[in-house]
Amino acid sequence: MPASTPYSRFQDTLSAVLKELDLADGENDLFAEPQKTHKKDITITRDDGSKESYHAFRVQFNNARGPYKGGIRYHAEADEEEVKALAALMAIKTAVVGIPFGGAKGGVQVNPKELTKRELQAVSREYVRAFKDHLGPDIDCPAPDVNTTPTIMAWMRDEYEQLTNSYSPAMITGKPMSFGGSVGRDTATARGGFFILQELVSRDALDPDELKVVIQGFGNAGAHMAHFLHNAGYTVVGISDSQGGVYAEEGLDPVRIEKYKHKTGSVTGEYCEGSVCDIERMKLDNVRKVTNEELLTLPCDVLIPAALDNVITKENAKEIKARYVLELANGPTTPEADAILEKRDIMVIPDVLANAGGVTVSYFEWSQGRSGEQWTAEQVDERLRRVMLDAFTAVRRKARRQNMSFRHAAFAVGIERMLDAMRVRGWL
């Protein structure tokens, strides 16, 4: 049996949803492969004078509903299959939240931690040089992703404007505020997921003060989500990063966790130095150290995977104790695990809905770049809340009416909206 890939896992879910939708002949084929896949090797001169080449990709999955949209990741293991899957998920995601974009994704096979700042800038500018004919505010609008930053987005915008002799603040999003960015972009992914969870809790007549939450991942999305939940009265009982995590039945303080994370580089830093921990102090605070694998199966009401893909599998899905799984990470749950969780009546709020706050505020940034306006934090927050809750309502209605899981319902909503646009364009 061939090995599972990110794109084959996407296709597994897609195929199941397409069967439930009972589409006309030929309509299924429109989602089989990306519309365009661009590949080039980009070469830079290292600081020592040597030349180095890196594989680079830009996969454009579908633009029926508007310009392609999606991040660019710098990672040594970024490959075409992964980028294809992420581009496809982005096409679904933008349709689910009803913003006028398609789906794309980019990647460079490089470990940015091995580059100097000058080399990193060279890679970023060469990426734009390689794909400039396929980018632009009306064609394909990139954004940050894994290991890319507002500074990198600024370099890319500058390079594009030099190459095209244009003023194009809307050609890329996730830029610094001083160079055409939007307020709220740094917290958008977590904020959107928080709005979804609040609505879900309210509809199920639950009290946040009585709910315990576990968060895997304490990067941008996970850390901001921890703060939002803590301030709203939820009890965050488990938090982890790549080095492991901490669990406290009575609750953790995300402010303290973040303080020690900055100080030591780990969320366990208040109690541990490497593998050596102050056991007496942990006992005093009723805290224990856990692995990332253990963290997923801790007793809680809400589990939030906010780090890596493929962490909830058929092996551990039967051990998960949460009643809700809110996916802030991309693709954290395998199709096999999805089926197990559904049988166990654990509600999964899928990534294409739960983490769509990021691309939604990217759309707001794109809009501001096109119009020359600068929205206030209050305007961004209110518009984000409205978009996310409208999307939640549409997905929840589809799930209820057609007896689907939330993931299948979200895919169905996205696919139907994409097909509507294709029909209007005369593609069908």
Beta strands, then each sheet from edge to edge (+ up, - down):
strand 1: 36-45
strand 2: 51-62
strand 3: 68-74
strand 4: 103-108
strand 5: 140-144
strand 6: 212-216
strand 7: 235-241
strand 8: 244-247
strand 9: 272-273
strand 10: 276-277
strand 11: 288-290
strand 12: 302-305
strand 13: 324-326
strand 14: 347-349
sheet 1: 1+ 2- 4+ 3+ 5+
sheet 2: 11+ 8- 7+ 6+ 12+ 13+ 14+
sheet 3: 9+ 10-
end
